[in-house]
Amino acid sequence: MHYPRYRATPPRPRRTGGTLSPLTFVLLVTVPAVVAVAALRAR
């Protein structure tokens, strides 16, 4: 009986519609923080 070669992680197809890219996630976190710090410093 022949078994296929073992692969540690099968390659996943990339979906751009449902998943956030890392850059978008970083921007969603950092932009409100920068705006809040700027609002506090303006006082």
Predicted model as a PDB file, atoms N, CA, C, CB and O in Angstrom, pLDDT in the B-factor column:
MODEL        1                                                                  
ATOM      1  N   MET A   1       0.844  -1.186   0.000  1.00 75.00           N  
ATOM      2  CA  MET A   1       0.000   0.000   0.000  1.00 75.00           C  
ATOM      3  C   MET A   1       0.889   1.249   0.000  1.00 75.00           C  
ATOM      4  CB  MET A   1      -0.960  -0.001   1.229  1.00 75.00           C  
ATOM      5  O   MET A   1       1.897   1.308   0.705  1.00 75.00           O  
ATOM      6  N   HIS A   2       0.502   2.230  -0.792  1.00 80.00           N  
ATOM      7  CA  HIS A   2       1.336   3.413  -0.954  1.00 80.00           C  
ATOM      8  C   HIS A   2       0.695   4.588  -0.235  1.00 80.00           C  
ATOM      9  CB  HIS A   2       1.548   3.738  -2.448  1.00 80.00           C  
ATOM     10  O   HIS A   2      -0.475   4.901  -0.460  1.00 80.00           O  
ATOM     11  N   TYR A   3       1.468   5.243   0.637  1.00 80.00           N  
ATOM     12  CA  TYR A   3       0.984   6.423   1.340  1.00 80.00           C  
ATOM     13  C   TYR A   3       1.603   7.670   0.710  1.00 80.00           C  
ATOM     14  CB  TYR A   3       1.319   6.343   2.857  1.00 80.00           C  
ATOM     15  O   TYR A   3       2.756   7.637   0.281  1.00 80.00           O  
ATOM     16  N   PRO A   4       0.858   8.755   0.651  1.00 79.00           N  
ATOM     17  CA  PRO A   4       1.447   9.999   0.139  1.00 79.00           C  
ATOM     18  C   PRO A   4       2.480  10.540   1.116  1.00 79.00           C  
ATOM     19  CB  PRO A   4       0.354  11.058  -0.118  1.00 79.00           C  
ATOM     20  O   PRO A   4       2.426  10.254   2.312  1.00 79.00           O  
ATOM     21  N   ARG A   5       3.417  11.321   0.601  1.00 80.00           N  
ATOM     22  CA  ARG A   5       4.472  11.882   1.436  1.00 80.00           C  
ATOM     23  C   ARG A   5       3.882  12.834   2.467  1.00 80.00           C  
ATOM     24  CB  ARG A   5       5.517  12.607   0.575  1.00 80.00           C  
ATOM     25  O   ARG A   5       2.986  13.618   2.155  1.00 80.00           O  
ATOM     26  N   TYR A   6       4.383  12.765   3.690  1.00 79.00           N  
ATOM     27  CA  TYR A   6       3.856  13.584   4.776  1.00 79.00           C  
ATOM     28  C   TYR A   6       4.292  15.032   4.599  1.00 79.00           C  
ATOM     29  CB  TYR A   6       4.323  13.045   6.141  1.00 79.00           C  
ATOM     30  O   TYR A   6       5.460  15.323   4.343  1.00 79.00           O  
ATOM     31  N   ARG A   7       3.325  15.930   4.742  1.00 73.00           N  
ATOM     32  CA  ARG A   7       3.608  17.363   4.720  1.00 73.00           C  
ATOM     33  C   ARG A   7       3.205  17.949   6.064  1.00 73.00           C  
ATOM     34  CB  ARG A   7       2.857  18.078   3.547  1.00 73.00           C  
ATOM     35  O   ARG A   7       2.117  17.665   6.564  1.00 73.00           O  
ATOM     36  N   ALA A   8       4.069  18.759   6.647  1.00 75.00           N  
ATOM     37  CA  ALA A   8       3.806  19.299   7.991  1.00 75.00           C  
ATOM     38  C   ALA A   8       2.565  20.194   7.980  1.00 75.00           C  
ATOM     39  CB  ALA A   8       5.032  20.094   8.507  1.00 75.00           C  
ATOM     40  O   ALA A   8       1.664  20.011   8.798  1.00 75.00           O  
ATOM     41  N   THR A   9       2.514  21.147   7.073  1.00 74.00           N  
ATOM     42  CA  THR A   9       1.346  22.020   6.966  1.00 74.00           C  
ATOM     43  C   THR A   9       0.915  22.064   5.512  1.00 74.00           C  
ATOM     44  CB  THR A   9       1.653  23.455   7.503  1.00 74.00           C  
ATOM     45  O   THR A   9       1.671  22.519   4.654  1.00 74.00           O  
ATOM     46  N   PRO A  10      -0.266  21.606   5.231  1.00 67.00           N  
ATOM     47  CA  PRO A  10      -0.741  21.691   3.840  1.00 67.00           C  
ATOM     48  C   PRO A  10      -0.941  23.148   3.443  1.00 67.00           C  
ATOM     49  CB  PRO A  10      -2.063  20.899   3.657  1.00 67.00           C  
ATOM     50  O   PRO A  10      -1.410  23.945   4.255  1.00 67.00           O  
ATOM     51  N   PRO A  11      -0.602  23.501   2.237  1.00 69.00           N  
ATOM     52  CA  PRO A  11      -0.756  24.901   1.821  1.00 69.00           C  
ATOM     53  C   PRO A  11      -2.225  25.292   1.749  1.00 69.00           C  
ATOM     54  CB  PRO A  11      -0.086  25.135   0.459  1.00 69.00           C  
ATOM     55  O   PRO A  11      -3.044  24.587   1.160  1.00 69.00           O  
ATOM     56  N   ARG A  12      -2.542  26.427   2.359  1.00 70.00           N  
ATOM     57  CA  ARG A  12      -3.932  26.898   2.343  1.00 70.00           C  
ATOM     58  C   ARG A  12      -4.113  27.899   1.215  1.00 70.00           C  
ATOM     59  CB  ARG A  12      -4.323  27.536   3.706  1.00 70.00           C  
ATOM     60  O   ARG A  12      -3.235  28.727   0.972  1.00 70.00           O  
ATOM     61  N   PRO A  13      -5.225  27.831   0.535  1.00 70.00           N  
ATOM     62  CA  PRO A  13      -5.497  28.878  -0.469  1.00 70.00           C  
ATOM     63  C   PRO A  13      -5.795  30.199   0.228  1.00 70.00           C  
ATOM     64  CB  PRO A  13      -6.690  28.473  -1.388  1.00 70.00           C  
ATOM     65  O   PRO A  13      -6.517  30.228   1.225  1.00 70.00           O  
ATOM     66  N   ARG A  14      -5.248  31.284  -0.286  1.00 65.00           N  
ATOM     67  CA  ARG A  14      -5.437  32.587   0.338  1.00 65.00           C  
ATOM     68  C   ARG A  14      -6.742  33.208  -0.133  1.00 65.00           C  
ATOM     69  CB  ARG A  14      -4.255  33.518   0.026  1.00 65.00           C  
ATOM     70  O   ARG A  14      -7.015  33.296  -1.330  1.00 65.00           O  
ATOM     71  N   ARG A  15      -7.551  33.642   0.854  1.00 63.00           N  
ATOM     72  CA  ARG A  15      -8.755  34.387   0.520  1.00 63.00           C  
ATOM     73  C   ARG A  15      -8.550  35.841   0.927  1.00 63.00           C  
ATOM     74  CB  ARG A  15     -10.010  33.778   1.221  1.00 63.00           C  
ATOM     75  O   ARG A  15      -8.223  36.131   2.078  1.00 63.00           O  
ATOM     76  N   THR A  16      -8.739  36.737  -0.006  1.00 59.00           N  
ATOM     77  CA  THR A  16      -8.566  38.151   0.316  1.00 59.00           C  
ATOM     78  C   THR A  16      -9.887  38.768   0.761  1.00 59.00           C  
ATOM     79  CB  THR A  16      -8.004  38.912  -0.893  1.00 59.00           C  
ATOM     80  O   THR A  16      -9.884  39.868   1.314  1.00 59.00           O  
ATOM     81  N   GLY A  17     -10.990  38.113   0.542  1.00 62.00           N  
ATOM     82  CA  GLY A  17     -12.276  38.713   0.875  1.00 62.00           C  
ATOM     83  C   GLY A  17     -12.575  38.698   2.359  1.00 62.00           C  
ATOM     84  O   GLY A  17     -12.968  39.725   2.911  1.00 62.00           O  
ATOM     85  N   GLY A  18     -12.399  37.560   3.026  1.00 65.00           N  
ATOM     86  CA  GLY A  18     -12.847  37.456   4.399  1.00 65.00           C  
ATOM     87  C   GLY A  18     -11.790  37.755   5.441  1.00 65.00           C  
ATOM     88  O   GLY A  18     -12.129  38.126   6.565  1.00 65.00           O  
ATOM     89  N   THR A  19     -10.524  37.606   5.103  1.00 68.00           N  
ATOM     90  CA  THR A  19      -9.490  37.756   6.110  1.00 68.00           C  
ATOM     91  C   THR A  19      -8.840  39.124   6.013  1.00 68.00           C  
ATOM     92  CB  THR A  19      -8.441  36.661   5.967  1.00 68.00           C  
ATOM     93  O   THR A  19      -8.720  39.701   4.932  1.00 68.00           O  
ATOM     94  N   LEU A  20      -8.419  39.638   7.182  1.00 70.00           N  
ATOM     95  CA  LEU A  20      -7.707  40.908   7.205  1.00 70.00           C  
ATOM     96  C   LEU A  20      -6.220  40.678   6.985  1.00 70.00           C  
ATOM     97  CB  LEU A  20      -7.947  41.643   8.534  1.00 70.00           C  
ATOM     98  O   LEU A  20      -5.636  39.734   7.518  1.00 70.00           O  
ATOM     99  N   SER A  21      -5.637  41.534   6.211  1.00 83.00           N  
ATOM    100  CA  SER A  21      -4.188  41.449   6.056  1.00 83.00           C  
ATOM    101  C   SER A  21      -3.520  41.988   7.314  1.00 83.00           C  
ATOM    102  CB  SER A  21      -3.713  42.231   4.799  1.00 83.00           C  
ATOM    103  O   SER A  21      -4.117  42.797   8.024  1.00 83.00           O  
ATOM    104  N   PRO A  22      -2.302  41.560   7.604  1.00 86.00           N  
ATOM    105  CA  PRO A  22      -1.633  42.058   8.814  1.00 86.00           C  
ATOM    106  C   PRO A  22      -1.468  43.573   8.838  1.00 86.00           C  
ATOM    107  CB  PRO A  22      -0.281  41.415   8.945  1.00 86.00           C  
ATOM    108  O   PRO A  22      -1.546  44.186   9.903  1.00 86.00           O  
ATOM    109  N   LEU A  23      -1.244  44.174   7.694  1.00 90.00           N  
ATOM    110  CA  LEU A  23      -1.101  45.634   7.653  1.00 90.00           C  
ATOM    111  C   LEU A  23      -2.406  46.326   8.043  1.00 90.00           C  
ATOM    112  CB  LEU A  23      -0.662  46.091   6.251  1.00 90.00           C  
ATOM    113  O   LEU A  23      -2.393  47.316   8.774  1.00 90.00           O  
ATOM    114  N   THR A  24      -3.525  45.805   7.557  1.00 89.00           N  
ATOM    115  CA  THR A  24      -4.818  46.389   7.908  1.00 89.00           C  
ATOM    116  C   THR A  24      -5.073  46.253   9.401  1.00 89.00           C  
ATOM    117  CB  THR A  24      -5.950  45.722   7.111  1.00 89.00           C  
ATOM    118  O   THR A  24      -5.580  47.180  10.034  1.00 89.00           O  
ATOM    119  N   PHE A  25      -4.723  45.095   9.970  1.00 90.00           N  
ATOM    120  CA  PHE A  25      -4.925  44.883  11.400  1.00 90.00           C  
ATOM    121  C   PHE A  25      -4.081  45.848  12.221  1.00 90.00           C  
ATOM    122  CB  PHE A  25      -4.589  43.441  11.776  1.00 90.00           C  
ATOM    123  O   PHE A  25      -4.556  46.414  13.205  1.00 90.00           O  
ATOM    124  N   VAL A  26      -2.825  46.034  11.815  1.00 92.00           N  
ATOM    125  CA  VAL A  26      -1.945  46.955  12.538  1.00 92.00           C  
ATOM    126  C   VAL A  26      -2.474  48.382  12.449  1.00 92.00           C  
ATOM    127  CB  VAL A  26      -0.509  46.885  11.983  1.00 92.00           C  
ATOM    128  O   VAL A  26      -2.432  49.122  13.432  1.00 92.00           O  
ATOM    129  N   LEU A  27      -2.963  48.765  11.295  1.00 92.00           N  
ATOM    130  CA  LEU A  27      -3.504  50.115  11.152  1.00 92.00           C  
ATOM    131  C   LEU A  27      -4.761  50.306  11.991  1.00 92.00           C  
ATOM    132  CB  LEU A  27      -3.807  50.409   9.687  1.00 92.00           C  
ATOM    133  O   LEU A  27      -4.960  51.371  12.575  1.00 92.00           O  
ATOM    134  N   LEU A  28      -5.607  49.289  12.054  1.00 93.00           N  
ATOM    135  CA  LEU A  28      -6.818  49.402  12.861  1.00 93.00           C  
ATOM    136  C   LEU A  28      -6.495  49.558  14.345  1.00 93.00           C  
ATOM    137  CB  LEU A  28      -7.704  48.182  12.648  1.00 93.00           C  
ATOM    138  O   LEU A  28      -7.266  50.169  15.085  1.00 93.00           O  
ATOM    139  N   VAL A  29      -5.374  49.018  14.780  1.00 94.00           N  
ATOM    140  CA  VAL A  29      -4.995  49.128  16.190  1.00 94.00           C  
ATOM    141  C   VAL A  29      -4.267  50.438  16.464  1.00 94.00           C  
ATOM    142  CB  VAL A  29      -4.115  47.945  16.600  1.00 94.00           C  
ATOM    143  O   VAL A  29      -4.532  51.094  17.472  1.00 94.00           O  
ATOM    144  N   THR A  30      -3.354  50.825  15.579  1.00 96.00           N  
ATOM    145  CA  THR A  30      -2.484  51.959  15.891  1.00 96.00           C  
ATOM    146  C   THR A  30      -3.127  53.317  15.624  1.00 96.00           C  
ATOM    147  CB  THR A  30      -1.220  51.851  15.099  1.00 96.00           C  
ATOM    148  O   THR A  30      -2.854  54.277  16.343  1.00 96.00           O  
ATOM    149  N   VAL A  31      -3.968  53.410  14.615  1.00 95.00           N  
ATOM    150  CA  VAL A  31      -4.526  54.726  14.269  1.00 95.00           C  
ATOM    151  C   VAL A  31      -5.378  55.297  15.404  1.00 95.00           C  
ATOM    152  CB  VAL A  31      -5.369  54.625  12.992  1.00 95.00           C  
ATOM    153  O   VAL A  31      -5.189  56.466  15.740  1.00 95.00           O  
ATOM    154  N   PRO A  32      -6.303  54.551  16.018  1.00 94.00           N  
ATOM    155  CA  PRO A  32      -7.046  55.134  17.147  1.00 94.00           C  
ATOM    156  C   PRO A  32      -6.145  55.477  18.331  1.00 94.00           C  
ATOM    157  CB  PRO A  32      -8.134  54.173  17.604  1.00 94.00           C  
ATOM    158  O   PRO A  32      -6.394  56.457  19.033  1.00 94.00           O  
ATOM    159  N   ALA A  33      -5.097  54.679  18.561  1.00 95.00           N  
ATOM    160  CA  ALA A  33      -4.181  54.987  19.658  1.00 95.00           C  
ATOM    161  C   ALA A  33      -3.444  56.289  19.401  1.00 95.00           C  
ATOM    162  CB  ALA A  33      -3.180  53.849  19.856  1.00 95.00           C  
ATOM    163  O   ALA A  33      -3.301  57.097  20.319  1.00 95.00           O  
ATOM    164  N   VAL A  34      -2.970  56.519  18.176  1.00 94.00           N  
ATOM    165  CA  VAL A  34      -2.283  57.760  17.848  1.00 94.00           C  
ATOM    166  C   VAL A  34      -3.222  58.949  17.959  1.00 94.00           C  
ATOM    167  CB  VAL A  34      -1.694  57.688  16.446  1.00 94.00           C  
ATOM    168  O   VAL A  34      -2.824  60.015  18.429  1.00 94.00           O  
ATOM    169  N   VAL A  35      -4.463  58.775  17.532  1.00 94.00           N  
ATOM    170  CA  VAL A  35      -5.439  59.875  17.630  1.00 94.00           C  
ATOM    171  C   VAL A  35      -5.726  60.197  19.093  1.00 94.00           C  
ATOM    172  CB  VAL A  35      -6.758  59.510  16.894  1.00 94.00           C  
ATOM    173  O   VAL A  35      -5.848  61.368  19.454  1.00 94.00           O  
ATOM    174  N   ALA A  36      -5.835  59.173  19.941  1.00 93.00           N  
ATOM    175  CA  ALA A  36      -6.100  59.418  21.356  1.00 93.00           C  
ATOM    176  C   ALA A  36      -4.935  60.130  22.020  1.00 93.00           C  
ATOM    177  CB  ALA A  36      -6.388  58.108  22.077  1.00 93.00           C  
ATOM    178  O   ALA A  36      -5.144  61.044  22.817  1.00 93.00           O  
ATOM    179  N   VAL A  37      -3.712  59.726  21.704  1.00 94.00           N  
ATOM    180  CA  VAL A  37      -2.536  60.387  22.289  1.00 94.00           C  
ATOM    181  C   VAL A  37      -2.460  61.827  21.808  1.00 94.00           C  
ATOM    182  CB  VAL A  37      -1.232  59.627  21.922  1.00 94.00           C  
ATOM    183  O   VAL A  37      -2.136  62.718  22.593  1.00 94.00           O  
ATOM    184  N   ALA A  38      -2.749  62.074  20.549  1.00 93.00           N  
ATOM    185  CA  ALA A  38      -2.714  63.431  20.026  1.00 93.00           C  
ATOM    186  C   ALA A  38      -3.791  64.292  20.692  1.00 93.00           C  
ATOM    187  CB  ALA A  38      -2.900  63.421  18.498  1.00 93.00           C  
ATOM    188  O   ALA A  38      -3.557  65.471  20.959  1.00 93.00           O  
ATOM    189  N   ALA A  39      -4.959  63.722  20.962  1.00 92.00           N  
ATOM    190  CA  ALA A  39      -6.027  64.487  21.612  1.00 92.00           C  
ATOM    191  C   ALA A  39      -5.656  64.819  23.062  1.00 92.00           C  
ATOM    192  CB  ALA A  39      -7.355  63.700  21.570  1.00 92.00           C  
ATOM    193  O   ALA A  39      -5.986  65.896  23.559  1.00 92.00           O  
ATOM    194  N   LEU A  40      -4.978  63.902  23.728  1.00 93.00           N  
ATOM    195  CA  LEU A  40      -4.573  64.166  25.112  1.00 93.00           C  
ATOM    196  C   LEU A  40      -3.452  65.207  25.181  1.00 93.00           C  
ATOM    197  CB  LEU A  40      -4.119  62.866  25.787  1.00 93.00           C  
ATOM    198  O   LEU A  40      -3.407  66.014  26.109  1.00 93.00           O  
ATOM    199  N   ARG A  41      -2.557  65.186  24.205  1.00 90.00           N  
ATOM    200  CA  ARG A  41      -1.447  66.142  24.226  1.00 90.00           C  
ATOM    201  C   ARG A  41      -1.903  67.546  23.859  1.00 90.00           C  
ATOM    202  CB  ARG A  41      -0.348  65.694  23.275  1.00 90.00           C  
ATOM    203  O   ARG A  41      -1.268  68.523  24.256  1.00 90.00           O  
ATOM    204  N   ALA A  42      -2.993  67.661  23.107  1.00 74.00           N  
ATOM    205  CA  ALA A  42      -3.457  68.975  22.676  1.00 74.00           C  
ATOM    206  C   ALA A  42      -3.986  69.796  23.853  1.00 74.00           C  
ATOM    207  CB  ALA A  42      -4.541  68.828  21.611  1.00 74.00           C  
ATOM    208  O   ALA A  42      -3.997  71.025  23.788  1.00 74.00           O  
ATOM    209  N   ARG A  43      -4.424  69.134  24.928  1.00 70.00           N  
ATOM    210  CA  ARG A  43      -4.968  69.868  26.075  1.00 70.00           C  
ATOM    211  C   ARG A  43      -3.881  70.567  26.873  1.00 70.00           C  
ATOM    212  CB  ARG A  43      -5.739  68.928  26.982  1.00 70.00           C  
ATOM    213  O   ARG A  43      -4.174  71.227  27.870  1.00 70.00           O  
TER     214      ARG A  43                                                      
ENDMDL                                                                          
END                                                                             
